[in-house]
Amino acid sequence: MKTKNVTSKIKSAALMLYIALGISGATYAQNWTQINSGTTKKINTICFTSSTIGYLGGNDSLLMKTTDGGATWNNINYTGINFSIGGEHIINMQFLNNNVGFITVGPYSGSYGTTDGGLSWSLINLPGNHCYNQGLFFFDENNGFIGGSGCFQGELISYVLASPWLTGTWAPSVIQGPSFTPANMIVDIQFYNSNYGLAASKSGYIYKTSNGGLNWDSIATPAPLFELTSVLIVNDTLAYAGYKANGNGFGFYITTDGGQSWNFDGNSATFAYPDILGMHLSGSGKMYAGGYSNTMIDGIIFSNNNPLQIWNFDIVDQKINDIASYNDSIVFAVGDSGYMVVNYPQFLTSKINDQIAKQELTVFPNPANNILNVKSSWLNQNAVGTISIYSLIGNVVKTEKLSNTIDVSELSQGVYFVEIIAEEHHVKIKFLKN
């Protein structure tokens, strides 16, 4: 792991002067720590379903999963996805829970769903003219939206309502003023509630729905119309949109009237001239945006605790394609070449240490009759802590001062867990009582 020194990455003397004089509209925030993602491929999308389970997808059919809160990531040996030549990329992803999830592939290799945690995928049968896909949003397994564009037309959004995603009939939404250019596809869809939603198009137009996605009105962003990349709804009036301006942008777009009108957000203005590729709202309400700085030739991550206040930003080594979080505060950002950073590395470090400690810990005999022994290189006579026994449903049945043995003779037959808490280690191992 390495901790990023933000100020060392500023490559323009003029930009340093601007920042020193307070001319830049944003300020520096926190450091991000790079961690090993287990891949060198471009990561396009990341999401978490709990504090332990998460998924990421990317180029060249990349699909990975973590079961330890992001400390380690492993490739999923999946089936069911048919990649078209030149479209072997997982672009966008949303998991509803540990098992049910959806992805867009290609952008012309189709949209897929899984019910077994990503091991097998089934093609979603979208309307015939829905050729390109990228944006997606699902309320649940029976209500979802997939955005993209047609084979010979522009923006398209298909939906399934009150019907299973795999066997239900998907229908096209009514979109006002599509561009009729296939390249201008819908790239991101977000809903605030069952009626109000926003979608971002590469054409530079925002599409808004007030009737649950059946109809979408087109709304222009400030001229010139830069390619939109993402949208973030904060509440029923406040929302943001990210865009790519190739060095001509000054921050994000903002709406304070529920998407009816859009302006440049002066609170995100910075001489980093960023392209924003992904936006995220954490469970605690903190807002994040990631992308690429055109003046620093590096990645950039914005953050803000208070809507309508000045955004902070950090410079990181690679462009940021997506951001996700869990536990309200543990935030991951991913980018090119397997790049992954986290804002709270101490949490992951403790997870990794616990994994190593668990691998080094032995309990015997297992099954046990009377005395359960515990042995490890880090568990010595000077170690301070506790040793506890838990039932299978999580109830504590016995706790003692830490030692290398514990009497289990009074326990009923069955499966239990022995928990060791010793200084920097916290390990739990299953055992059987005869």
Residue, then its C-alpha position, 0 to 999 in steps of 0.5 A: m500500500k502507498t499513501k498519496n501525497v496530493t501536493s506532490k502531484i501538481k505539475s503546473a507552477a501556474l496552477m500552484l500559484y492559483i491555489a496558493l492565492g485561493i483562486s481555485g474554487a476547490t480545496y484539498a481534502q483527504n489522502w487516498t491509499q492505493i490497494n491491490s485490486g488483483t487485476t491490471k485491467k481497466i475497472n469500469t464499475i464497482c458496487f457493494t451489497s454489504s460490509t463484506i460482499g462487493y463486485l467489480g467489472g471492467n474491460d476484457s470480461l473482467l468480473m471480480k468479487t470480494t467477501d472480506g469488505g474489499a481487502t482481497w478480490n478474486n475473479i468470478n468463473y462465470t457463464g452465460i455472457n456472450f461477448s461480441i468482438g470489440g465489446e468484451h467489457i462490463i460497463n455498468m453494474q448494480f447488485l440488489n443483494n448478495n445474489v441478484g445483480f445486473i450488468t450492461v456489457g459491450p456496449y453492444s453485447g447486451s444486458y444480463g442478470t444473475t441470481d447466484g452472485g454472478l456465477s451464471w448470467s441470463l440475457i435480458n430480452l430488450p426491445g428489438n431496436h435497443c442495440y447499445n446499452q450502458g446505464l441501468f437502474f433497478f428498484d427490485e427484481n420486478n422493476g428496472f430500467i436499462g438505457g442506451s441507444g438504438c441501432f439507427q437512432g439515439e437515446l433509448i430507455s427500456y423498462v420492466l414494471a411489476s414483472p420479473w426481469l427475466t420472463g417479463t416483457w420489456a418495453p421502450s419508454v417514451i423519450q422526448g427529442p432523442s438525438f437519432t444518433p446511436a453514439n448519443m446513448i444513455v450512460d447513467i440512470q438514477f431515481y430518487n423515488s418511484n416517480y422522479g428520475l434522471a438519465a444522462s446522455k452522451s448528447g449533453y442532454i439530461y432526461k427527466t421523468s416524473n411518472g416512474g420512467l414511462n416518459w422522459d423529457s429532454i433538458a439541455t445542459p449549459a452550452p456547449l453541450f459536453e458529453l455527459t457521463s453520470v448523474l447524482i440525485v441528492n434530494d427532490t430538488l438538488a442533483y449533479a451531473g458529470y461531463k467530459a469537456n477535454g480541458n474545457g470544463f470547470g467542475f460539474y453541472i448542478t440543478t436546484d429545481g429538481g432537474q428542470s434547469w442546469n448550470f455550472d456549479g461554481n462550488s466545484a470549479t477548479f483549475a484542474y479542469p476535470d472530466i468527471l466520469g462517476m459520481h456517488l452518494s454514500g450512506s452518510g450523505k457524503m457526495y463523491a465525484g471522480g474522474y481525470s484532471n486535464t492540467m495535472i495529467d492524473g486522476i481526481i476525486f471530489s468530496n463534499n459533506n454539505p450540499l451547495q458548499i465548496w467541494n474538496f478534491d484530491i489528486v490520485d495516480q490514475k483516472i477514476n471511473d467509478i466510486a462505491s461505499y459501504n458502512d457509510s464511510i468506507v469508500f472505494a474508487v476504481g480506475d484504469s490498469g486495475y487502479m483502486v484506492v480507499n479512503y480508510p485503509q486502516f479498516l482494510t489493514s485490520k481485515i488483512n491482518d485478521q485473515i493472516a491470523k486466522q490462517e495461522l491459528t489452529v484449534f484442536p481437537n476438532p471435534a472436541n470433547n472436553i478441552l479445546n486447544v488453540k495454537s498460533s505463532w502470535l498467540n503466546q503466554n504474554a498475549v492479552g485478550t479474551i477467548s469466547i465461545y459462540s453458538l451457531i446463532g451468535n449467542v455468547v455461551k462462555t468468555e474467559k481471559l485469553s489462554n491456549t485452552i478452554d473447557v467446553s465439556e459443559l456444552s451440548q453437542g453441536v457447532y460452535f465458534v471460538e473467538i480470539i481477541a488479542e491485541e491487534h487480532h480478532v479471529k473467529i473459527k468454527f469447531l464441533k463439540n461431540 
